[in-house]
Amino acid sequence: MSEVSEPPTKKAKMADTTSLENFIENIKNSKKNLNAILSDEFTKPTQFTKVYIGTVNNIQDLSKIITTLNEKMPLKELQHLKRARKNEVILCSVRYLDMQTQKPIQEYIEENVYELKDAFKYFKVAGLPAIPPKLKRQQQEFSRVWSCNFHPNAYLEKLCGDQFFSINELMEHRCYMAIAFEVANYYLSKLKDNVIVSDVSESSVNATVVVDPTIKSIVAISYDNRENHPTQHSAMLAIDNVAKTQNGGAWNTDDKSGIDNDLQVHIKKKFGNVKFGARNYLTKEALDEQKMNSSESPYLCTGYYIYMIREPCVMCSMGLVHARANRVFFCFNNNLKGALSSRTKLHCVPSLNHHFEVFTDFL
C-alpha cells in the first residue's frame, strides 16, 4: 500500500544533498540538549475565569467569613486559589451563581448565607486563573493577579528547562537516534548508492530502535514495511519484535530475537560499544516459583525507550501506550499524521491509563 510522502516541518541543518552518513555523525555528536513535548497547560497563556469578589467591612471578621464561606459556598473548582487577599474574599465563580439563580450576589448571600449579609462593603467581578499553576514561573505570574496554592515539583521544573539530560545521558540518546538513522541507511542502501539526507527527511521513511535502559541494551529494531502491509508501520513492527523476545508476536518472521541478524552485525560495526538483547522473559508461574518480583521480568515495552526517525501516527502512538513504553524520542515532525506534537499530543490525554514522556529537537 503506497504511503503519501509527508514533508517535514524541520529541515536538517546540513544541506539535503549531504550524505546520510555525515548527517548521522552530526546527530550522534551534537551537544544540543533535547526538549520535552509537554501538555499545553505548561505553555499556553493563562486562562482566566470570572469570579465575584467581596470587600469585607471589618478585617477582623475575615477568618470567620472564610470559615463560613468554605462551609456554605465552597470553591470546588478553584481550590488552587487562596480564599482571601488582604481585605478581599472570593465568593464564587460567576458561572456558579448563574447556575444557582438570576439574582444579584448580595441577594444570594442574604438568602443562603444569612450571617454574612452585612459582611461586605461592595462586590466586583474579576478574572482569576482558572487552573492551578504547575511551574514556579506560572505561580509567579498568577500571584500578580491573586494568591495561589502551589506545590513545587523539582522534576517538572527540570523537564520544562533546556538542560534536562546530563552530558552522558544526552550522548546515549543521540547514539540510539543515530542508530535509528543507520537502520534507514542500511535498508535504503540496498535500493540505491549514495543515500542522502533528503532520502529520509523528504519521505515518509521511518525506523525504530527499542532500548531497555536498565541494562542499556537494544531489545528490538524495525523498519517500515507499509509498502507491503498497511499496518506494518515501523513502531508497530518494533512492538511486535519486542513481543517476540517474550515468546509472543503476531507477525511471523524467522528471527525471534527482535533484531535481524545481518542488521545487528552491521550496527555493531558502526557502533562498536552498543549492546543487544533483552532480559530473560519469565512467566508468572516461573516468577512465583523462583519468588521473584514481576519487575524482574520484562512485560511488553514497560520501562523501555523508543527512538524513531519520525513522529509516529495515532495508531503507532496508541500502540506505544498499550505497550507501556516509558519514553519516546523522535527527530522529524510528521505534519500530516503526527500524534505526539504535530496534530495532537496523545501522550498528554488525561483519560489514558498510561502515559509516556516524549522528547525531540535532535537537530
C-alpha positions in Angstrom: 0.0 0.0 0.0 1.6 3.3 -1.1 2.0 6.0 1.6 1.7 9.7 0.8 5.0 11.5 1.2 5.0 13.8 4.2 7.1 17.0 4.2 8.9 17.5 7.5 8.5 20.7 9.4 12.1 20.7 10.5 14.8 20.8 7.9 18.2 19.2 8.5 20.8 21.7 9.4 23.1 20.1 6.8 22.1 20.5 3.1 19.6 17.9 2.0 22.2 16.7 -0.5 24.6 15.8 2.3 25.3 12.1 2.6 23.2 10.4 5.3 26.5 9.1 6.8 27.6 12.6 7.6 24.2 13.5 8.9 24.2 10.6 11.2 27.5 11.7 12.7 26.0 15.1 13.3 23.0 13.6 15.1 25.4 11.5 17.2 27.9 14.1 18.2 25.8 17.3 18.6 25.9 18.7 22.2 22.5 20.3 21.9 20.1 19.1 24.6 16.7 17.7 23.9 13.3 19.2 24.7 10.3 17.5 26.1 6.9 17.8 24.4 4.6 18.8 27.2 0.9 19.3 27.7 -0.4 22.7 26.6 -1.1 23.6 30.3 2.6 24.2 30.7 3.0 26.5 27.7 -0.3 28.1 26.8 -1.3 31.6 28.1 -3.0 31.8 31.4 -6.7 31.0 31.3 -9.0 33.2 33.4 -12.4 32.6 34.9 -14.7 35.3 36.2 -15.4 35.3 40.0 -17.3 37.5 42.4 -15.0 39.2 45.0 -16.3 40.9 48.1 -14.5 43.6 50.1 -15.1 43.0 53.8 -16.4 45.7 56.2 -14.3 44.6 59.1 -10.9 42.9 58.5 -11.1 41.4 62.0 -14.0 39.3 60.8 -12.0 37.8 57.9 -11.3 34.4 59.5 -14.9 33.9 60.4 -16.1 34.9 56.9 -13.7 32.5 55.3 -14.8 29.6 57.5 -18.5 30.3 56.8 -17.9 30.6 53.0 -15.9 27.4 52.9 -18.8 25.6 54.5 -21.7 27.2 52.6 -20.1 28.3 49.3 -17.1 26.1 48.7 -14.7 26.8 45.8 -14.9 23.3 44.4 -13.3 24.1 41.0 -10.9 26.8 42.3 -9.1 25.1 45.1 -5.8 26.4 43.8 -6.8 30.0 44.7 -6.5 31.3 48.2 -9.9 32.4 49.5 -8.7 35.9 50.6 -6.2 38.5 49.8 -5.9 41.5 52.2 -9.5 42.6 52.7 -10.9 40.9 49.7 -12.6 37.5 49.6 -13.5 35.2 46.7 -17.2 34.4 47.0 -17.9 32.2 44.0 -17.5 32.0 40.3 -19.8 33.9 38.1 -20.7 30.6 36.4 -21.7 29.1 39.7 -24.0 31.9 40.6 -25.6 31.9 37.2 -26.4 28.2 37.6 -28.0 28.8 41.0 -30.0 32.0 40.5 -30.5 35.1 38.4 -30.4 37.3 41.5 -27.5 39.6 42.3 -24.8 38.3 44.6 -26.0 40.3 47.6 -29.4 38.8 47.4 -28.0 35.3 47.0 -25.9 35.8 50.2 -28.8 37.1 52.1 -30.9 34.1 51.2 -28.2 31.4 51.5 -25.5 32.8 53.9 -27.6 35.0 56.1 -24.9 35.5 58.7 -22.8 37.3 56.1 -25.5 39.6 54.7 -23.7 42.7 56.3 -20.1 41.4 55.9 -19.2 43.2 52.7 -18.8 46.8 51.6 -19.2 46.1 48.0 -18.7 43.5 45.3 -16.8 43.3 42.0 -16.2 40.8 39.2 -12.6 39.9 38.4 -10.8 37.4 36.2 -8.7 35.0 38.1 -6.5 32.0 37.0 -8.8 29.1 36.1 -6.3 26.3 36.6 -3.6 25.6 39.2 0.0 26.6 38.4 2.3 23.7 37.5 5.6 25.6 37.4 7.2 28.3 39.5 7.1 30.8 36.7 3.3 30.2 36.4 2.9 30.7 40.1 4.8 33.9 40.0 2.6 35.1 37.1 -0.6 34.0 38.8 0.3 35.7 42.1 0.4 39.1 40.4 -3.3 38.6 40.0 -4.3 36.6 43.1 -2.5 34.4 45.7 -2.4 30.7 44.7 -1.7 27.5 46.5 1.4 26.0 44.9 3.4 22.8 45.5 6.8 22.9 43.7 7.8 19.9 41.6 11.6 19.8 41.0 11.3 17.1 38.3 8.7 19.1 36.3 10.8 22.3 36.6 13.8 20.4 35.2 11.7 18.7 32.5 10.5 22.2 31.3 14.0 23.5 31.1 16.6 23.2 28.3 19.2 21.1 30.2 17.1 18.1 31.2 19.6 15.4 30.3 23.2 15.2 31.6 26.0 15.1 29.1 26.3 11.3 29.4 22.6 10.8 29.1 22.5 13.0 26.0 25.3 11.0 24.4 23.3 7.8 24.9 20.1 9.2 23.5 21.9 10.7 20.5 23.7 7.4 19.8 20.5 5.5 19.7 18.8 8.0 17.5 21.9 7.8 15.2 21.3 4.0 15.1 17.7 4.6 14.0 19.0 6.6 11.1 21.6 4.0 10.4 18.8 1.4 10.1 17.2 3.5 7.4 20.6 3.9 5.7 21.1 0.1 5.8 17.8 -0.6 4.0 17.9 2.4 1.6 21.5 1.4 0.6 20.1 -1.8 -0.8 18.0 0.3 -3.2 20.4 3.0 -4.3 24.0 4.1 -3.9 25.0 7.3 -2.0 22.0 7.8 0.2 21.5 11.5 1.1 19.6 13.3 3.8 16.6 14.1 1.7 16.0 10.4 1.1 14.9 10.3 4.7 13.9 13.9 5.5 11.6 14.4 2.5 10.0 11.0 2.6 7.8 9.0 5.0 10.6 6.6 5.8 10.8 5.6 9.5 12.8 3.3 11.6 12.5 2.4 15.3 15.0 1.3 17.9 13.8 0.0 21.3 16.1 0.1 24.2 16.0 -1.3 27.8 17.7 1.5 29.8 18.0 -0.7 32.9 20.7 -2.8 31.0 21.5 -0.3 28.3 20.7 -2.8 25.6 18.9 -2.7 22.2 15.9 -5.0 22.5 14.3 -4.6 19.1 14.8 -2.8 15.8 12.4 -2.3 12.9 12.0 -0.6 9.6 8.8 0.5 7.7 7.0 -2.2 5.7 4.0 -0.1 4.7 4.6 -0.7 1.0 3.7 -4.4 1.6 1.4 -4.3 4.6 -0.8 -1.3 5.6 -0.4 -1.7 9.4 3.3 -2.7 9.4 4.5 0.8 10.4 7.9 0.9 12.0 6.6 1.4 15.5 4.1 -1.5 15.2 6.8 -3.8 13.9 9.0 -2.7 16.8 6.3 -3.6 19.3 5.8 -6.9 17.7 9.6 -7.6 17.7 9.7 -6.8 21.4 6.8 -9.3 21.9 9.0 -11.9 20.1 11.5 -11.6 22.9 8.7 -12.5 25.3 7.5 -15.6 23.5 4.8 -13.6 21.6 4.4 -11.6 18.4 1.7 -11.5 15.8 3.7 -11.4 12.6 5.7 -14.4 11.5 9.5 -14.0 10.9 12.4 -16.4 11.0 14.1 -14.3 13.7 12.8 -14.5 17.2 15.4 -12.1 18.8 13.6 -8.9 17.8 16.6 -7.9 15.6 17.6 -9.0 12.1 21.0 -10.8 12.4 22.6 -9.2 9.4 21.4 -5.7 10.6 22.8 -6.4 14.0 26.2 -7.2 12.5 26.1 -4.0 10.5 25.2 -1.9 13.6 28.0 -3.5 15.6 30.5 -2.5 13.0 29.3 1.1 13.0 28.7 1.4 16.8 31.1 -0.9 18.5 30.1 -0.4 22.1 26.4 -1.0 21.6 24.8 -3.9 23.4 22.0 -6.1 22.0 19.5 -8.4 23.7 16.6 -8.4 26.2 16.3 -9.5 29.7 15.1 -13.1 30.1 11.3 -13.3 30.0 9.7 -15.3 32.8 6.1 -16.4 33.0 4.0 -15.6 36.1 4.4 -19.2 37.2 8.2 -19.1 36.9 8.3 -15.8 38.8 6.2 -17.3 41.6 8.3 -20.5 41.7 11.5 -18.5 41.9 10.0 -16.0 44.4 10.9 -13.1 42.1 9.2 -9.7 41.7 7.3 -9.2 38.4 9.6 -6.2 37.7 12.5 -8.6 37.2 10.9 -9.9 34.0 10.1 -7.6 31.0 6.5 -7.0 30.2 5.7 -5.6 26.7 7.7 -2.3 26.5 7.4 -1.4 30.1 10.3 0.9 31.1 11.7 0.9 27.5 12.8 3.9 25.5 11.6 4.1 21.9 13.8 6.0 19.3 12.1 6.9 16.0 13.3 8.9 13.0 9.8 10.4 12.5 7.0 11.3 14.9 4.5 8.4 15.0 0.9 8.5 13.8 -2.1 7.9 16.0 -2.2 4.2 15.5 1.5 3.8 16.4 1.3 6.2 19.3 -1.6 4.4 20.8 0.2 1.1 20.2 3.1 2.5 22.3 0.6 3.5 25.0 -0.8 -0.1 25.1 2.8 -1.5 25.1 3.6 0.7 28.2 6.6 2.5 26.7 8.4 4.8 29.1 9.8 7.4 26.8 9.6 8.2 23.0 12.2 10.1 21.1 11.8 11.3 17.5 13.7 13.6 15.2 11.4 14.8 12.4 7.9 16.0 12.9 5.1 14.3 10.9 3.0 17.2 9.7 0.1 15.2 8.3 -0.4 12.5 10.9 1.9 13.1 13.8 0.2 12.2 17.1 2.8 13.4 19.7 3.3 17.0 18.6 2.1 18.0 15.1 -1.6 17.1 15.0 -2.2 16.3 18.7 -0.4 15.3 21.9 -1.9 11.9 22.5 0.5 11.2 25.4 -1.0 14.2 27.3 -4.6 12.9 27.2 -5.6 12.7 30.9 -8.1 9.9 30.4 -5.5 7.4 29.1 -4.5 4.7 31.6 -0.8 5.1 30.7 1.4 8.0 29.8 5.0 8.3 28.5 7.4 11.2 28.1 8.2 12.5 24.6 11.5 14.2 23.6 12.6 15.8 20.3 14.9 18.6 18.9 17.8 16.4 17.8 18.7 18.9 15.0 
